[in-house]
Amino acid sequence: HMHGLDGVYTANFYYGITTVREMGMTIADVAAFRDAAAAGIHPGPRIVLGGYQINVGFPSLSTSNYQYPHGEEEIRRTLHLLETFGADFVKMRTFSSPSEAAALIRKANSKGMRIGGHCAYPLPLIAAGIDNFDHLDDCRESMYLTPRNDFLKLYHNAGVDVVPTILWTSMRAYIAGEPSILLDTDINIFINPEQRRYYRRRGDEGYDTYLAWWRESLKSLIPEVQNKGIKIGAGTDVSYFPGALHIELEELVDAGVTPMEAIVSATSNAAKILGAEDEIGTIEEGKRADLIILDADPLENIRNTRGIWKIIKDGRVVDRERILEWVMDKTNYEPPNQSEE
């Protein structure tokens, strides 16, 4: 689960993320980057395109980032636009009517497109066949309450997967506790000065307190999700921080999953959520050869996933130094000066 454009996807590729699920940006730009990366014109991961963020049933102006379909004809048009750009996934952000949301889900599934997003409840969405649930909050009453036990049972029985995106709530706090991470050349080369200042800036105390509460609520829920047998996928919803997925794995381990379970969340579980388990996610004959080879054992310490020795995508070794050169050429990169830091 991520949002971004050129530099964001390239940064993630540099950190060994060979496939990303894009969950809502300017659809034409993302499709163009996806096609150029696939053609080898520039470095980048394989992109599972979500395209628009869809808010169903709200009479509002649609844009290149958001669609507001109201009624069957507008739902059909929205899905047709996604198909035109070669989208693989439908991101339903929210809805005003469960019946219209269920109609979107049924029509997406009839076209062979997986669908998920901020909501997996109420029951009509489950009955219609929604595939996954992002952020693991209770959108039925409030975007800021974690699901209750009966919801989790329902998700398990219906085969709904979840992507908690813990890091969305904790990125600024993480950097505050480890500020030197922004001085790493392999990090700041991908982050422009405005983003560096944002991550260093003191936030609103009330909002930061709220984010800390939400982070702990999510983390306390992870063992319950696992105990119900619900598949967890690793995603961050953090657009502009390179290698953020590695930190999400640390958050999952801190929440109680084992290092191996965290790795599975970013490999075979993630592939299943993408509907791509026949191609990627495990090392098997006939699948794409996507691998990262590490300098140390991540089962001993999950932070070792950051120690990348080699990346292999589609059976070819990725030239990581060439990625850095490409970014420096594209951005006219200069190291951060003292005033920026």
C-alpha positions in Angstrom: 0.0 0.0 0.0 1.7 3.2 -1.2 1.1 6.4 -3.1 3.7 8.2 -5.1 5.4 9.0 -8.3 8.7 8.6 -10.1 11.2 9.1 -7.3 9.1 7.3 -4.8 8.8 4.1 -6.8 12.5 4.2 -7.8 13.5 4.6 -4.1 11.5 1.6 -3.1 13.0 -0.4 -5.9 16.5 0.6 -4.6 15.5 -0.9 -1.3 14.5 -4.3 -2.7 10.8 -3.8 -3.2 10.2 -5.3 -6.6 6.4 -5.0 -6.7 4.3 -2.2 -5.2 0.5 -1.7 -5.0 -0.2 1.9 -5.9 -3.4 3.0 -4.1 -4.3 6.3 -5.6 -2.4 9.0 -7.5 -2.7 10.8 -10.8 -3.6 7.7 -12.9 -2.1 8.7 -16.2 1.3 9.6 -14.7 1.5 6.4 -12.7 0.5 4.3 -15.7 3.2 6.1 -17.8 5.9 5.4 -15.2 4.7 1.8 -14.9 5.0 1.2 -18.6 8.4 2.9 -18.9 9.8 0.9 -16.0 8.5 -2.3 -17.5 10.1 -1.4 -20.8 13.5 -0.7 -19.1 13.5 3.0 -19.9 14.2 3.8 -16.3 14.6 1.8 -13.1 11.5 0.9 -11.1 9.4 -1.8 -9.6 6.5 -3.7 -11.0 3.4 -1.6 -10.3 0.0 -3.0 -9.5 -2.1 0.0 -10.5 -5.0 1.1 -8.3 -5.3 4.5 -9.9 -8.2 6.5 -8.6 -9.3 6.6 -5.0 -13.1 6.0 -5.3 -15.6 7.6 -3.0 -18.9 5.9 -3.9 -22.3 7.7 -3.8 -21.0 11.2 -3.2 -22.3 13.8 -5.8 -19.0 15.6 -6.3 -16.5 16.5 -9.0 -14.2 13.7 -10.1 -10.5 14.4 -10.8 -7.5 12.6 -12.0 -6.9 11.3 -8.4 -10.4 10.8 -7.2 -13.7 9.4 -8.6 -17.1 10.0 -7.0 -19.4 7.6 -8.9 -23.1 7.9 -8.0 -25.4 5.3 -9.6 -24.8 2.3 -11.8 -23.9 4.2 -14.9 -21.2 6.3 -13.2 -19.8 3.1 -11.4 -19.6 1.4 -14.9 -17.8 4.5 -16.3 -15.3 4.6 -13.4 -14.4 0.9 -13.8 -14.1 1.4 -17.6 -11.6 4.3 -17.0 -9.6 2.0 -14.7 -9.6 -0.7 -17.3 -8.5 1.8 -20.0 -5.3 2.6 -18.0 -4.7 -1.1 -17.3 -5.5 -0.9 -13.6 -5.2 -4.2 -11.6 -6.9 -3.1 -8.4 -9.8 -1.0 -7.3 -9.3 1.3 -4.3 -12.6 2.1 -2.6 -11.8 4.8 -0.1 -15.3 5.4 1.4 -19.0 5.4 0.5 -22.3 7.1 1.4 -24.5 4.0 0.7 -23.6 0.4 1.4 -25.7 -0.7 -1.5 -23.8 1.4 -4.0 -20.5 0.2 -2.5 -21.6 -3.4 -2.8 -22.5 -2.6 -6.5 -19.0 -1.4 -7.1 -17.5 -4.5 -5.5 -19.7 -6.9 -7.5 -18.9 -5.1 -10.8 -15.2 -5.0 -10.1 -15.1 -8.7 -9.3 -17.1 -9.5 -12.4 -14.2 -7.9 -14.4 -11.6 -9.9 -12.5 -10.3 -6.9 -10.6 -9.6 -7.2 -6.9 -11.0 -4.5 -4.6 -10.3 -3.2 -1.2 -9.6 -0.1 0.7 -10.5 1.8 3.9 -13.7 -0.2 4.5 -14.6 -3.9 4.7 -17.7 -3.6 6.8 -20.8 -3.3 6.9 -22.1 -6.7 5.9 -23.2 -5.9 2.3 -19.5 -5.3 1.4 -18.5 -8.7 2.8 -21.4 -10.4 1.0 -20.5 -8.6 -2.3 -17.0 -10.1 -2.1 -14.6 -7.3 -0.9 -11.0 -8.7 -0.9 -9.0 -6.7 1.6 -9.1 -4.1 4.3 -6.4 -1.3 4.6 -5.5 0.6 7.8 -7.4 -1.8 10.1 -9.7 0.8 11.5 -13.5 0.9 11.9 -14.8 3.0 9.1 -18.4 2.1 9.9 -18.6 4.6 12.8 -15.3 6.4 12.8 -12.1 6.3 10.9 -10.2 6.3 14.2 -11.5 3.2 16.0 -10.0 -0.2 15.7 -12.3 -3.1 14.7 -14.0 -5.2 17.4 -13.7 -8.9 17.8 -16.8 -9.7 15.9 -15.5 -7.9 12.9 -12.3 -9.9 12.9 -14.2 -13.2 13.0 -16.2 -12.0 10.0 -13.0 -11.1 8.1 -11.6 -14.5 8.8 -14.7 -16.4 7.7 -15.0 -14.3 4.5 -11.3 -14.5 3.6 -10.7 -10.7 3.9 -7.0 -9.9 4.2 -5.7 -6.8 6.1 -2.9 -4.3 5.6 -2.5 -2.5 8.9 -0.1 0.3 7.7 1.2 0.9 11.2 4.0 3.1 9.9 1.6 5.7 8.7 0.9 6.5 12.4 4.5 6.4 13.5 6.9 7.7 10.8 7.5 11.1 12.4 8.0 9.5 15.8 10.3 6.9 14.3 12.5 9.6 12.8 12.5 11.7 16.0 13.9 8.6 17.8 16.5 7.9 15.1 17.2 11.3 13.5 20.5 10.2 12.0 18.6 8.1 9.5 18.0 11.3 7.4 21.8 11.8 7.1 22.3 8.5 5.3 23.1 9.3 1.7 21.0 6.3 0.5 18.0 7.9 2.2 18.4 11.7 1.6 19.3 11.3 -2.0 15.6 10.3 -2.6 14.1 13.0 -0.3 13.9 16.6 -1.3 14.7 19.4 1.2 11.1 20.2 1.9 10.4 16.6 2.8 13.5 16.5 5.1 12.2 19.6 6.9 8.8 18.0 7.2 10.1 14.9 8.9 12.3 17.0 11.3 9.6 19.6 12.1 7.8 19.4 15.4 4.2 18.5 14.9 1.0 19.5 16.6 1.2 18.0 20.1 -2.4 17.0 20.1 -2.2 15.3 16.7 1.0 13.6 17.6 -0.6 12.3 20.8 -3.5 11.0 18.8 -1.2 9.3 16.3 0.7 7.6 19.2 -2.6 6.3 20.5 -3.7 5.0 17.1 -0.3 3.3 16.6 -0.6 1.5 19.9 -4.2 0.5 19.2 -3.1 -1.0 15.9 -0.2 -2.8 17.4 -2.3 -4.3 20.2 -4.7 -5.6 17.6 -2.1 -7.5 15.5 -2.0 -10.6 17.8 -5.8 -10.8 17.6 -5.7 -10.6 13.8 -3.1 -13.4 13.7 -5.0 -15.6 16.2 -8.1 -15.4 13.9 -6.0 -16.7 11.0 -6.4 -13.5 9.0 -3.6 -12.9 6.5 -1.6 -9.7 7.2 0.1 -7.9 4.3 2.9 -5.4 4.7 2.2 -1.9 3.5 3.1 1.6 4.8 0.9 4.4 3.2 4.1 6.4 3.7 4.8 7.9 0.2 8.1 9.7 0.4 10.4 7.8 2.7 12.7 5.3 0.9 12.8 1.8 2.4 9.8 2.5 4.6 8.5 -1.0 4.2 11.6 -2.3 6.1 10.5 -0.1 9.1 7.0 -1.5 8.8 8.4 -5.0 9.2 10.1 -3.7 12.4 6.8 -2.4 13.6 5.1 -5.7 13.0 7.7 -7.6 14.9 7.4 -5.1 17.8 3.7 -5.8 17.7 4.3 -9.5 18.4 4.8 -11.2 15.0 7.9 -13.3 14.5 10.6 -12.1 12.0 9.6 -14.9 9.6 5.9 -13.9 9.9 6.9 -10.3 9.1 8.8 -11.5 6.0 5.8 -13.6 4.9 3.6 -10.5 5.2 5.8 -8.8 2.6 6.2 -11.8 0.3 3.6 -14.6 0.0 0.8 -12.8 1.9 1.4 -9.7 -0.1 1.3 -11.6 -3.4 -2.0 -13.2 -2.4 -3.5 -9.7 -1.6 -2.3 -8.5 -5.0 -3.9 -11.6 -6.7 -0.4 -12.4 -8.0 0.4 -15.5 -6.0 0.9 -17.6 -9.1 3.7 -15.3 -10.2 5.5 -13.9 -7.2 5.8 -14.2 -3.4 7.6 -17.5 -3.0 10.6 -19.2 -4.6 9.1 -21.9 -6.8 9.7 -23.2 -10.3 7.7 -21.2 -12.9 7.5 -18.1 -10.9 9.3 -14.8 -11.5 12.7 -14.7 -10.0 12.4 -11.8 -7.6 14.8 -12.0 -4.7 16.8 -9.9 -2.3 20.0 -11.4 -0.9 21.0 -10.0 2.5 24.3 -9.5 4.3 22.9 -10.9 7.6 20.1 -13.2 8.8 16.7 -11.3 9.2 15.4 -14.1 11.4 18.0 -13.1 14.1 17.1 -9.4 13.7 14.4 -8.1 11.4 16.5 -4.9 10.9 18.8 -7.0 8.8 16.4 -6.8 5.9 17.9 -3.4 5.3 21.4 -4.9 4.7 20.8 -5.6 1.0 23.7 -7.3 -0.9 21.9 -8.0 -4.2 18.4 -7.4 -5.7 17.2 -9.7 -8.4 14.1 -8.9 -10.5 12.8 -11.2 -13.2 16.0 -13.1 -12.9 18.3 -10.2 -13.5 20.6 -8.5 -11.0 19.6 -4.9 -10.4 22.4 -2.3 -10.6 21.8 -0.4 -7.4 24.6 2.1 -8.1 23.1 2.9 -11.5 19.8 3.7 -9.7 21.6 6.3 -7.5 23.3 7.8 -10.6 19.9 8.0 -12.4 18.3 9.8 -9.4 21.3 12.2 -9.1 21.1 13.0 -12.8 17.4 13.5 -12.7 17.2 15.7 -9.6 20.6 17.5 -9.7 21.1 16.1 -6.2 23.2 18.1 -3.7 23.8 16.9 -0.2 21.7 18.6 2.5 23.3 21.7 3.9 23.3 22.7 7.6 20.4 25.1 7.3 18.2 22.4 5.8 19.1 20.0 8.6 
